[in-house]
Amino acid sequence: MRADLERLGRYDPDRVRQRLRDAFRPEHTEVIVVDGAFAGCVALRPADDGHWLEHFYLDPALQGRGIGTVVLRRVLAGVGGGSVRLDVLQGSPARRLYERFGFVPDSEDAVDVFMVRG
């Protein structure tokens, strides 16, 4: 994610850490482990109309190997009814992953694309 934020001129390490601290809810967060090692995390937060997929981080060295697909499939399988929303940075390759799972743009600005599924 850092590379995308830098590309957009929006990387600020203090702001990134504070954003995670402010929104982190351990009860909605899962750690991603690959070959016994920490590989990232993902959160699925309940909302009034469904869920928000948040903090989906995967070690860049592991990206492009299908791990994100497996994780996203598993997370979405646990969702009952209602929509799932997320935001992805403009130009991020992660958007293609979300589109493969049926997410479509709902709105966007110069930095984020807000997407919804269901």
C-alpha positions in Angstrom: 0.0 0.0 0.0 2.9 2.3 0.7 3.9 2.3 -3.0 0.4 3.3 -4.0 0.2 6.1 -1.4 3.6 7.4 -2.6 2.5 7.3 -6.2 -0.5 9.4 -5.2 1.7 11.8 -3.2 -0.2 10.8 0.0 2.2 8.7 2.0 2.7 10.0 5.5 3.9 7.3 7.9 2.4 9.0 11.0 -1.0 9.3 9.3 -1.0 5.7 8.1 -0.2 4.4 11.6 -2.9 6.7 13.1 -5.5 5.6 10.6 -4.9 2.0 11.5 -4.9 2.7 15.3 -8.2 4.6 15.0 -10.0 1.9 13.0 -8.4 -1.3 14.4 -10.9 -3.6 16.0 -9.3 -7.0 17.0 -12.6 -8.7 17.1 -13.1 -8.1 13.3 -9.5 -8.7 12.2 -7.8 -11.9 11.1 -4.1 -12.4 10.7 -2.9 -14.0 7.4 -0.3 -16.6 7.9 1.6 -18.2 5.0 4.0 -21.1 5.6 3.9 -20.4 9.3 4.9 -16.7 9.0 2.9 -13.5 9.3 1.8 -12.4 5.8 -0.8 -9.7 6.5 -4.2 -9.1 7.9 -7.8 -8.4 6.9 -10.8 -7.0 8.7 -14.5 -7.4 8.0 -16.4 -4.9 10.1 -20.2 -5.1 10.4 -22.2 -2.1 9.2 -25.9 -1.2 9.2 -26.3 -2.4 5.6 -23.8 -5.2 5.5 -20.1 -5.1 6.1 -16.9 -3.1 5.3 -13.8 -4.9 4.1 -10.9 -3.0 5.7 -7.2 -3.3 6.3 -6.6 -6.0 3.7 -2.8 -6.0 3.7 -0.6 -8.7 2.2 3.2 -8.6 2.2 4.2 -7.3 -1.2 6.6 -10.2 -1.6 3.6 -12.6 -1.5 1.3 -10.6 -3.8 0.5 -12.1 -7.2 0.6 -15.7 -6.0 -3.2 -16.2 -5.5 -3.1 -15.7 -1.7 -5.3 -12.6 -1.8 -7.8 -14.6 -3.9 -7.9 -17.4 -1.3 -8.2 -14.9 1.6 -11.0 -12.9 -0.1 -12.9 -16.0 -1.0 -12.8 -17.2 2.6 -13.8 -13.8 4.0 -16.7 -13.3 1.7 -18.0 -16.9 2.2 -18.6 -15.9 5.9 -20.8 -12.9 5.0 -24.5 -13.5 5.3 -26.8 -11.1 3.4 -26.3 -7.5 2.7 -23.6 -5.6 0.8 -19.9 -5.6 1.3 -18.1 -2.2 0.8 -14.5 -1.3 0.6 -12.2 1.5 -0.7 -9.2 0.9 -2.8 -6.6 3.5 -3.8 -6.8 4.9 -7.3 -4.6 2.9 -9.7 -4.1 0.0 -7.2 -3.7 -3.4 -8.8 -5.9 -4.7 -5.9 -8.9 -3.3 -7.7 -8.7 -6.1 -10.3 -9.0 -8.6 -7.5 -12.1 -6.9 -6.1 -13.7 -6.7 -9.5 -13.2 -10.4 -10.1 -15.2 -11.0 -6.9 -18.1 -8.8 -8.2 -17.2 -5.5 -6.6 -18.2 -2.4 -8.7 -17.4 1.2 -8.2 -19.9 3.2 -6.2 -18.1 6.5 -6.0 -14.6 7.8 -6.2 -12.4 10.8 -5.6 -8.8 11.7 -6.5 -7.4 9.2 -4.0 -10.0 6.4 -3.4 -12.4 4.3 -5.3 -15.3 3.2 -3.1 -16.6 -0.2 -4.2 -19.6 -2.3 -3.3 -20.6 -6.0 -3.8 -24.2 -7.3 -3.4 
